[in-house]
């Protein structure tokens, strides 16, 4: 039976990329199989509408290189968000890098053109394709922040075999936002009978409330608004037991 010890690092990224790279080493705990940092950890978004293109890097640049170094040093796999340079110099990708026992990059598909924000004016959407990695005997699907509001992406990942969905986020605070966050994280877990691990940036600008939810919707761990590191162990018994209890994936007709 596969067991996975994972950590969610709820910590704010700042405006200095060098400081954020330093935090990777300071905040990655020992004794884990998977460590998840929030969205845009390489450099915060800044004020709404800010031009982040000058902080974009390739996926083998300083930030991803440090992610890989820290993962190797701690014997784990690290997921963290950055702005990735591409063909359009004015609109980089909002990208997750995975380094360690697995290596991948996921470019955020759904840009945050909602609640008065226009992420698409400053960032470019990634291709509509599922991104998955294998770590510690678990098949892991990748999503970012606003992707959470689109259940078809989570279902696509589960159709490709995801047993755990990892979601780094910078979920902007505001009326109803914590309630939406908690409801949607649990919904994606319940409707797909899958573990969901959602790592958010803390308040006051963002909501915090990083959480790990099991395939029946039970919250295994949840942070508050302040910086915190959650460490949780998940296993295949929980996954298979949930899918026997609620075989909704097997009962699909669409």
HUPE-V122693 format. One record per pair of residues at least 6 apart in sequence whose C-alpha atoms are under 7 Angstrom apart, sorted by sequence separation. I is the first residue (numbers start at 1). J is the second residue. If there is no record, write none. Layout:
i=I j=J
i=I j=J
This chain:
i=14 j=20
i=71 j=77
i=86 j=92
i=98 j=104
i=112 j=118
i=113 j=119
i=133 j=139
i=134 j=140
i=189 j=195
i=202 j=208
i=213 j=219
i=214 j=220
i=13 j=20
i=28 j=35
i=45 j=52
i=71 j=78
i=85 j=92
i=97 j=104
i=98 j=105
i=112 j=119
i=113 j=120
i=132 j=139
i=133 j=140
i=189 j=196
i=201 j=208
i=212 j=219
i=213 j=220
i=84 j=92
i=85 j=93
i=97 j=105
i=111 j=119
i=132 j=140
i=133 j=141
i=200 j=208
i=212 j=220
i=83 j=92
i=84 j=93
i=96 j=105
i=97 j=106
i=111 j=120
i=132 j=141
i=200 j=209
i=212 j=221
i=221 j=230
i=83 j=93
i=84 j=94
i=95 j=105
i=96 j=106
i=131 j=141
i=132 j=142
i=200 j=210
i=211 j=221
i=212 j=222
i=67 j=78
i=83 j=94
i=84 j=95
i=95 j=106
i=96 j=107
i=131 j=142
i=185 j=196
i=199 j=210
i=211 j=222
i=82 j=94
i=83 j=95
i=95 j=107
i=198 j=210
i=199 j=211
i=210 j=222
i=211 j=223
i=82 j=95
i=94 j=107
i=95 j=108
i=198 j=211
i=209 j=222
i=210 j=223
i=81 j=95
i=82 j=96
i=93 j=107
i=94 j=108
i=111 j=125
i=197 j=211
i=198 j=212
i=209 j=223
i=81 j=96
i=110 j=125
i=197 j=212
i=208 j=223
i=209 j=224
i=80 j=96
i=81 j=97
i=109 j=125
i=141 j=157
i=196 j=212
i=197 j=213
i=208 j=224
i=209 j=225
i=79 j=96
i=80 j=97
i=108 j=125
i=109 j=126
i=196 j=213
i=208 j=225
i=79 j=97
i=80 j=98
i=107 j=125
i=108 j=126
i=109 j=127
i=195 j=213
i=196 j=214
i=207 j=225
i=208 j=226
i=79 j=98
i=107 j=126
i=109 j=128
i=195 j=214
i=78 j=98
i=79 j=99
i=194 j=214
i=195 j=215
i=20 j=41
i=21 j=42
i=42 j=63
i=77 j=98
i=78 j=99
i=141 j=162
i=194 j=215
i=20 j=42
i=77 j=99
i=78 j=100
i=139 j=161
i=140 j=162
i=145 j=167
i=193 j=215
i=203 j=225
i=20 j=43
i=77 j=100
i=139 j=162
i=140 j=163
i=141 j=164
i=142 j=165
i=143 j=166
i=144 j=167
i=145 j=168
i=193 j=216
i=202 j=225
i=203 j=226
i=76 j=100
i=77 j=101
i=139 j=163
i=140 j=164
i=141 j=165
i=142 j=166
i=143 j=167
i=144 j=168
i=145 j=169
i=189 j=213
i=202 j=226
i=215 j=239
i=7 j=32
i=17 j=42
i=59 j=84
i=76 j=101
i=77 j=102
i=106 j=131
i=138 j=163
i=139 j=164
i=140 j=165
i=141 j=166
i=142 j=167
i=144 j=169
i=145 j=170
i=189 j=214
i=190 j=215
i=202 j=227
i=6 j=32
i=17 j=43
i=57 j=83
i=58 j=84
i=130 j=156
i=140 j=166
i=145 j=171
i=189 j=215
i=190 j=216
i=216 j=242
i=5 j=32
i=6 j=33
i=7 j=34
i=8 j=35
i=9 j=36
i=10 j=37
i=16 j=43
i=56 j=83
i=57 j=84
i=58 j=85
i=130 j=157
i=186 j=213
i=189 j=216
i=190 j=217
i=215 j=242
i=5 j=33
i=6 j=34
i=7 j=35
i=8 j=36
i=9 j=37
i=10 j=38
i=13 j=41
i=15 j=43
i=55 j=83
i=56 j=84
i=57 j=85
i=71 j=99
i=72 j=100
i=189 j=217
i=4 j=33
i=5 j=34
i=6 j=35
i=7 j=36
i=8 j=37
i=13 j=42
i=14 j=43
i=15 j=44
i=56 j=85
i=71 j=100
i=94 j=123
i=171 j=200
i=178 j=207
i=13 j=43
i=14 j=44
i=93 j=123
i=164 j=194
i=165 j=195
i=166 j=196
i=167 j=197
i=168 j=198
i=169 j=199
i=170 j=200
i=13 j=44
i=15 j=46
i=68 j=99
i=91 j=122
i=92 j=123
i=93 j=124
i=102 j=133
i=163 j=194
i=164 j=195
i=165 j=196
i=166 j=197
i=167 j=198
i=168 j=199
i=169 j=200
i=170 j=201
i=186 j=217
i=67 j=99
i=68 j=100
i=91 j=123
i=92 j=124
i=93 j=125
i=102 j=134
i=163 j=195
i=164 j=196
i=165 j=197
i=166 j=198
i=167 j=199
i=168 j=200
i=169 j=201
i=173 j=205
i=64 j=97
i=91 j=124
i=93 j=126
i=102 j=135
i=172 j=205
i=173 j=206
i=101 j=135
i=112 j=146
i=154 j=188
i=158 j=192
i=172 j=206
i=173 j=207
i=111 j=146
i=149 j=184
i=171 j=206
i=172 j=207
i=53 j=89
i=56 j=92
i=106 j=142
i=108 j=144
i=110 j=146
i=148 j=184
i=170 j=206
i=171 j=207
i=53 j=90
i=110 j=147
i=151 j=188
i=155 j=192
i=53 j=91
i=109 j=147
i=41 j=80
i=42 j=81
i=43 j=82
i=53 j=92
i=41 j=81
i=42 j=82
i=39 j=80
i=40 j=81
i=41 j=82
i=21 j=63
i=34 j=76
i=35 j=77
i=36 j=78
i=37 j=79
i=38 j=80
i=39 j=81
i=40 j=82
i=24 j=67
i=33 j=76
i=34 j=77
i=35 j=78
i=36 j=79
i=37 j=80
i=38 j=81
i=39 j=82
i=40 j=83
i=30 j=74
i=32 j=76
i=33 j=77
i=34 j=78
i=35 j=79
i=36 j=80
i=21 j=66
i=25 j=70
i=194 j=239
i=24 j=70
i=193 j=242
i=193 j=243
i=192 j=249
i=51 j=122
i=33 j=136
i=39 j=144
i=39 j=168
i=38 j=168
i=39 j=169
i=37 j=168
i=38 j=169
i=39 j=170
i=4 j=136
i=36 j=168
i=38 j=170
i=2 j=136
i=2 j=137
i=38 j=199
i=37 j=199
i=38 j=200
i=36 j=199
i=38 j=201
i=10 j=199
i=12 j=201
i=9 j=199
i=10 j=200
i=11 j=201
i=12 j=202
i=8 j=199
i=10 j=201
i=11 j=202
i=10 j=202
i=10 j=208
i=10 j=210
i=11 j=227
i=10 j=227
i=11 j=228
i=10 j=228
i=9 j=228
i=10 j=229
i=9 j=229
i=8 j=229
i=9 j=230
i=7 j=229
i=8 j=230
i=7 j=230
i=8 j=231
i=7 j=231
i=6 j=231
i=7 j=232
i=6 j=232
i=5 j=232
i=6 j=233
i=5 j=233
i=4 j=233
i=5 j=234
i=3 j=233
i=4 j=234
i=3 j=234
i=4 j=235
i=3 j=235
i=2 j=235
i=3 j=236
i=2 j=236
i=1 j=236
